[in-house]
Amino acid sequence: MPDTPPGNTPYAVRAYRPEALREALRKMLLIRKFEEGAEECYMRGLIHGTMHLSIGQEASAVGACMSLGDDDKITSTHRGHGHCLAKGAGVDKMFAEFFGKETGYCRGRGGSMHIADVAKGNLGANGIVGGGLPIAVGSALSAKRLGTGAVTVCFFGDGANNEGAFHEALNMASIWKLPVIFVCENNRYGMSVPTERSTAVKNIADRAIAYAMPGVTLDGNDFSAVAEAVDGAVARARAGDGPSLIENVTYRTRGHSRSDRNRYRSRQEIALWTERDPIPRMAKMLVSHGVMTEDDVEKMEAAAADEIASGIEAARSAPEPGVEDATRDVYTVHSEAME
């Protein structure tokens, strides 16, 4: 790497080995290509239902998972494809889940909003706004009671910060000094409502003070800034000093869901945030510090596209769930169905 003064070198370049940084960019590209592929499949009628894309938010997902291992846990949201891939999921099983196939992570039962990968520590996405917050507290309580040393990163959106579950979860986590990091991905809109019309405080992280924990608001499209903040919070949690609240200010360039016509945002606003795209920013940082070349980045992007194409093809040819297994993995079955 170039002999750059430490003060001018981004945290990520100083903190991680080159191979870890290259893998981080690969995951960010994979998330982008995955969601673009999923969107195309939906438009072609190959995937049914709806989906919530996080295109533009890749730095938040990958940066927040940099210091996590398989024993560490995450809870996700309805916009959770990036979290799943950042934690190490495979695109083939994810697409199989999207297509409702037996080889999917949840055997085709969960779909886009309910993918879980327990082996990698992903406790699952959640279709309930704020639904992952109490689950994360329970996960952290378990880790503390069992003395595993594991931490839990809880992803949630700006819309969830006004749910009762948010306040209850932060309060309990602070009282018991649980090893949990609350990561708010503030993409500025809860469906179509801007945060300035829904949240009294200027920054969501300002609410941390009410629960006696550190809170920080940062550029969620800056991979290095996200990684630095979460790494510090993870170290604090592992040391037994309790939870932290991190607000990643980011932006989704697509609508809330596939049915969103985007009438509440201007083209100028979307264009402005597109210029802040986290993937070119990450690639530029790695190239400028000698971690990769521009040719390396192009090859990595092409490889990610190939991986997505292969994943889609594998999912399309995967077996369908059997009708005889319709009640498998169902918590309860009405008594009349058993007669």
N, C-alpha and C positions, 0 to 999 in steps of 0.2 A: 504494500500500500504506500501511497505518497507520504512523505514525512510532513504531516500537517500538524500544526500546534494543537494540543488537546482541547483548548478552548473553542476551536473552530471545527472540531470533529463532532458530528452528531453522536448522541448517546448510544444509539444502536450500533454504530460502527465500532465504538470503543468497547461495548459490552458483549457483543456476540462474535463468534468465529465466522469467517466468510461463508462457510458451508451452511451455517444456520441462517444467515441473511439471504443467501440464494434460495434456500428452502422457503423462507418467508415470502419472497417475491413469487415463487412458484405457486404457493397456496393462494396468494392474492389473485394471480392470473387464472388459476383453476376455478376459484369462486366466480370470477367475472364470466368466464367461458361457460361454467355450469349454468348460471342463471340465464345467460343469453340463449343457451341451448334449450333450457326448460321453457323459456318464453316462446321460442320458435315451435317447440313441440305442442305447446298449448294452442298457438295460433293455427296450427295444422290440424287440430282436433285430436291429437294423439294422447293428450293428457286432459282429464276432465276436472271439474271443480274450479277452484281458484288458487292463486298463489300470491305471496307477498315478496317482492324482490328487494334485495339490498344493494343493488348496483350503485356504486359510489361510496359504500360504507366498508369496503374490504380492509382498510387499515385498522379499523376498530376491532374487528373480529380476530385478525391474525396477530396484531400487536398485543392484544390482551391475553393471548394464549401462549406467548413466547416462553414464559418461565414455568409453564404447567407441564406436569407429567401425566401418564395414564392414571395414576392413583388420585390425582386432583380432579375435581368435578366442575362441571359447568351446568347451569340451567339456561335455557334459551327462550325464544319468543316465537310468535307467528312468523316473524321475518328472520328465520334462523338458519337458512342454508349455509351462510358464511361461517357461523359458529361451528356447525357440524363439521365442515371441511377443515376449518382451522384447527380443530381438535383431533384431526387425523382420520376422518371417515373416508370411505372409498366411493368414488363417483358411480361405480357400477351398481352397488347396493342402494345408493341414494336414488338413482334413476329408476331402479326396479321398484322402489317404494312409491315413487311418483306415478309409475305406470300401473300400480296396484298388483304387482307380481309377488309370487311366493318367495322369491329370493331377496326381497327388500328387507331393510332393517327391521321393520315391524310386520313382515310378511304381507305387505300390501294393505294393512289395516289402517295405518296412520296417515299416509299421504304427506303432502307438503308441510303441514303445520304440526305434525306430531312425530317427527323422526327422532329416535333415540339410539344411542350407540354406547351402551353401558360399559362395554369392554374398554372403550377409550375414555371413559369418565363423563360422557355426555348423557345427563339424566333426562334429556328430552326437550323438544320444543313444546310450545304451549299455546293453544288458541285463545286462552283467557288472558285479557290484558292484566298484567301484574301477577299472573298465576305462578310464575317461577320464583317469585320473591320468597314466599314462605317455604317452598320446597328447598331453596338454597339454604335457608336458616336451619332447616331440619338436617340437611346434609352436613353443614358445618358443626352442628351440635353433635351429630354422630361421630364425626372425626375427632372432636375434642374429647368426648367421653371415652372413645376407644384408644385415644392417643396415637392415631395413625400419622399425624404430622401433615395430613392432606389439607388443602384449602379448596374453597368453592368460589368460583367466579360466577356472579349472577348478572346476566345480561337482561336489560329491560329498556323500553322506549320512553320517550318523554311523556307520552300519554299515561303511562303507569304511575308517574310520580304523584298523581292526584288521587290514586286509589288508596283505600284504607290499608290494603295489604302492604303498600310501600312503607307507611309510617309504622305499622305494627312490626314489620320485619326488621327495620332499622333499629327500632327501640329495643326489641328483644336481643338482637345480635350484639348491641352495645352493652346492655346490662350483663350479658353472660360472656362478653369478650370473645365472641366466636370468630373463627378463621374464615371469614367471608368477605369478598370484595364485590361491592355493588357497582356495576358498570352501566351507566345510563347512556344509551346511544340516542342522543338528542338530534333527530333529523329535522327538527323544527315544526313538524306537523303531526298531530294526533288525528289520523285520517285526514280531514281537510281543515282542522282548526289549528292556527298557529299558536306557538307556546305563549306569546305575549298576550293572547286573549284567554288563555286557560290557566296560567300559572302566575301567582302573585309575585314571587321572587324573580329577580333578573336572571340568576343562574340557578339551575336545579341543585348544583353542588352546594349552594349556600344553605340548604336545608340540613346539611351534615352537622352543623353546629348545634342544632336542637337535640341531637342524639349523641353528642360528645364523641364525635369521630372526625378524622380529617376528611376534608372535601376539596376537590380541585376540579376546575373547568379548563379544558384544553382543546386544541385543534384535533378533532377526531380523524381528520384526513392525513395527519402527520404520523406515520408509522412509528418513528423514533420517539415522539412525544408520548404516544399511547403506551408503548413498551416500557418507557422509563417510569411512567406513573404507576402502571400496574405492577411492574417488578418491585417497586418500593412498597406498594401495598401488600403484595404477596409476602415479602420478607417480614414486614410488620406483623402480618397475620400468623406466619409460622413461628414467630418469636413469642406469640401469646399476647400480643398487644391489641388484639381485636380487629374490628372491621374498618373499612374505608369506603368512601363514596367518590367515584370518578365519573365525571360527565364528559363524554366525547361528543363535541359539537360536530355534526357531520350532515350528510344530505343524501336522500334517495332521489336519483334522477328519474326513476319511474314513478308511477302513481302509487297510491296506498295499496291497491290490489289490481287485479286485471280488469275490474269493472270501473276503475277510477278514470274519469275523463280529464282530470287535471285542470279544471276550470278555475280553481282557486289560486293558481300560480301563474306568473307571467313567463313567457319564453325567455325574457331577459334574465330573470332570476335563475332559471334552470341553466341557462348558458353560462352565467357567472360561476355557478357551483361546478359545472362541468369542467371549467378551467382549473379548478382545484382538485381534479381527479387524483385520488391517492396512489393509483398504480404508476402513472408516469412520474409522479414525484418520488416514489420509492425507487424506481428504476434509475432516475437521474442521480439520486443520492449514491446508489451502488456504483454506477459508472464513474461518477466524479471522484470517488474514493478508491478506485481501482479494484473493487470487489468483482465487477463484471465488465464486459465490453458491450457495446451496443449490439454487436452480432450475437453475443450470448443471450441477450434479452430477446431478440427476435426468434432465436431458436427455441428458447424456453416457451415463448408465446405459442409458437407453432406446435410444440409438443403437447401443450395444455389443450389446444384445440383438437389434436388427434385423440388424446385421452378421453375427452368429452364425447367425440363421435363414436369411439369404441364403446363407451359406457351406455350411450343411447341405444346402439345396436344390440348390445348384450341384454339390455332391459326389454327391448321389444320382443326378443326371441325367448325370454325367460318364461317358465311355466306359470299359468294362472292358478290362483288358489282353488282348491277343490270345493264344490258345493257342500260336500259332506262335512267340511270343516267350518261351516258358517258360524257356528256357536263357539268355536275354539277361542280361547283367550278372552271370552266375554265374562265380565264379573258376575252377572246374574242373568238368569233366564226365567221368564215368566212361567209359572207353573203350567199354564195351558199349553205352552210350547212343548212341555215334556210329556203330555198325555198322548 
